[in-house]
Amino acid sequence: MGHGRVFRDTYLVLCVYFVLILFSSPVSSSLSSSCRLQGQFHLNGMFKAGDVVLGGLFELHYSSVFPSMSFASKPQQPSCQGFDIIGFRQAQTMAFAIDEINRNSSLLPNVTLGYSLYDNCATLGVAFRAALSLVSGQQEEFLLHEHCLGSPPVLGIVGDSVSTSCIAISSVLGLYKVPMVSYYATCSCLSDRKQFPSFFRTIPSDAFQVRAMLQILKQFGWTWAGLLVSDDDYGLHAAQSFQYDLAQSGGGCLAYVEVLPWGNNPTELKRIVNVMRESTARVVIVFAHESRIVHLMEEVLKQNVTGLQWMASEAWIAATTLQTPHLMPYLGGTLGIAIRRGEIPGLREFLLRIRPEKDPDRNSIVRQFWEHTFQCRYAPPSSDWVDAGGRLCTGQEDLRNVGLSILDVSDLRPEYNVYKAVYALAHALEDMLQCVPGRGPFSGHSCASLQRLEPWQVLYYLERVNFTTVFGDQVSFDENGDALPIYDVMNWLWLPDGSTKVQNVGVVRESASTGEELALDADKVFWNFESKKPPQSVCSESCPPGTRMARRKGKPICCFDCIPCSEGKISNQTDSMECTSCPEEFWSNPQRDHCVPKSMEFLSYHEPLGISLTTASLLGTLICSIVLGIFTCHLSTPMVRANNSELSFLLLLSLKLCFLCSLLFIGRPRLWTCQLRHAAFGISFVLCVSCILVKTMVVLAVFKASKPGGGASLKWFGAVQQRGTVLALTSIQAVICTAWLVSSSPVPYKNTQYHTDKIVYECAVGSKVGFAVLLGYIGLLAILSFLLAFLARNLPDNFNEAKLITFSMLIFCAVWVAFIPAYINSPGKYADAVEVFAILASSFGLLVALFGPKCYIILLRPERNTKKAIMGRSTTKT
């Protein structure tokens, strides 16, 4: 790549130096009034005189042979070989367009156009010589006058067909602002207006061709492809543009980029084909000229590399030399970009009227075409031709009797661009001649004239050309000299009989509003695969929703692994780069492709734990009711009446409330349940413990009153005082609960800290101080009751209730001491379950310890339910 660029730059410098010498060096043995050319080039060409002459450069031969340069004698001119019929038709298209314009009374009516067309022999050196001859003229000597009048030898040049030649020629012509309108040079580098200010073209730039290729890749989902380019300006600039646009679009990656060598280099071609065979890319894009593809396909055929989808640039999509029976098994189904097809009415009839001119030096190319077509020679023929029995040309041969491709005008593509280029120059001249003096665009509002015409004045009008062809296509140039971009999408159809047809399957055009637009008939495309469907060409399969892409280290971005999203994250699109986290109250579904609401966790009535606790709560309430019924039925018995039966009934009622308040901890938390559960729990237990405390105090007071002088103590523990004490102690808890609810009330809270995939729906206690004071107050009363009962445990009564109170309070305290660490360490609903269990356990403990023995005596040992038995007076001591 570097050598090619150095060669091009060196050649450009030499060309500029040469043309400056050619244009400006007066050569004479003495001072004279004339200038003489350094030398003349003998070039193949076609000529026609006119008021204004347009130049043309066409590939009329495939190659050229340069003689040896010993410089012992005057160097010989290079010779051209291999007549190019298609190139000749393109040249004749320019001649036809000029003839048509001359016959058109509405376009340049008073001006006759002429032409001067040269053969570039598919060689940069010959093309540059031809361009110099066009802009300097071929007259050997120019007479110098005091005033120089007249037009330059040519007003503008149509051509060249090769980007490299256009770069070299336009670099020089740009210095003198001579217009050059190419019909086939597509290198995007030629759009640089600073380097090529006088260059225009009627074929879209490679920049658009690259974008059109990307549209096709996108259409079929091909994100993994190989790129082959020729080692010239056309291929190297196409590769640069393709890689840049592909990276910008993010639509794929290149598995490899290879440069096809000049000529037939078997070693390098073998290496390139090995890369193609070993790559997983099924699509191969080629920006190269036909001659490079021929050598490549020879190696592909040798290694039998099949199963590839070829994509062709406009340089070889119409190459008939590749559409052969032995290559179609490999190239069948090729998709590519082709120059827009057009129709030129009357061109075929014009071609049929071609006749060799009598002046062979002025129209040598027509004579060569004639000799090539009819395999004859004009007199005097060479001796070898005569000895071989060759015939002479008469000039009367009929082209209708020869099946020539030149007469096939059904698929005019480069020719249509030539036609538009000629008309663009003609319309620029027409616009120039329509200028009104005093209103012109030049200095002093002046107009240009044919007698004093400057090339830069033509450029002014050429930049503003805008017309429509007979085929209906609009022709204009943008600020870079590029034509309106439009391409046909072609497909190589391999027919069952072994023949090939290149069919049009779509069109790509550029819109100012929407960019590139691809209209493709996918059902019409021929696919050279067993499935008859488009191939899959990806480095990695698309990542489905629920996964994200993770690039493979050291690989292009199209090569990646699909990593499942982690819990709580999702991706709901194909090929997601990242997984997104679900909102706080949502969680990922098992497929990780969308978020679902998190499940709510709370102590429910419908789960086994909730059912068990509810059953226990109702069972405790039922037992309390039964005990209450037993006590009511035996209200008059000593066992019930002993130690204030009113407190016993109040105690049973409080225990029932304790059992029932546990139900507030079960079920979906609501504001009223959250506020009520701890208040009901706290007040119910304080009521219960207060009754026990008062009963204990009554036992102590009675015992003290039974002693001499202790009767006065009973007056402080009458029924009224007992009720007042219970009420006062309970009221304190009610005040605590009220202050708590008013200051920082418990509320339902969705806790997401315990579990990531579920929400624990619980009651936030609000003020932890309020909750601690509530529990502390219950604990204080319980400890006080326990201590008093412990002191009264050994009183002499046969039925000493202080022992039962001591035992029940021991159970109560043990349960609630164990509750605190268990509650703190239990997450979510289990904290509620622990609290309910503590309520039930302590309530059952109190119920059984306090009322179990009494019920046993009432129901099973009625003989002990007497005053004597209770007081212990019937007991006989031995």
Salt bridges, closest charged atoms under 4 A:
ASP9 OD1 - ARG8 NH2 3.75
ASP99 OD1 - LYS48 NZ 3.94
ASP99 OD2 - ARG103 NE 2.92
ASP119 OD2 - HIS61 ND1 2.48
GLU140 OE2 - ARG36 NH1 3.45
GLU141 OE1 - ARG36 NH2 3.57
GLU146 OE2 - HIS147 NE2 3.99
ASP232 OD2 - HIS289 NE2 3.80
ASP232 OD2 - ARG292 NH2 3.99
ASP233 OD1 - ARG8 NH1 2.46
GLU258 OE1 - ARG271 NH2 2.55
GLU268 OE2 - ARG271 NH2 2.76
GLU299 OE1 - LYS302 NZ 3.79
GLU343 OE2 - ARG341 NH1 3.81
GLU397 OE2 - ARG391 NH1 3.71
ASP398 OD1 - ARG400 NH1 3.78
ASP411 OD1 - ARG413 NE 2.96
GLU415 OE2 - ARG89 NE 2.94
GLU463 OE1 - ARG464 NH1 3.51
ASP473 OD2 - ARG340 NE 3.91
ASP482 OD1 - ARG201 NE 2.69
ASP488 OD1 - ARG340 NH1 3.31
ASP488 OD2 - ARG413 NH1 2.80
GLU510 OE2 - ARG211 NH2 2.74
GLU516 OE2 - ARG211 NE 2.42
ASP561 OD1 - ARG552 NE 3.17
GLU585 OE1 - LYS750 NZ 3.70
ASP593 OD1 - HIS594 ND1 2.97
GLU601 OE1 - HIS755 NE2 3.79
GLU601 OE2 - LYS758 NZ 3.45
GLU607 OE1 - LYS829 NZ 2.68
GLU646 OE2 - ARG723 NE 2.38
GLU801 OE2 - LYS695 NZ 3.28
GLU801 OE2 - LYS854 NZ 2.60
ASP832 OD1 - ARG677 NH1 3.44
GLU835 OE2 - HIS678 NE2 3.26
GLU863 OE2 - ARG861 NE 2.58
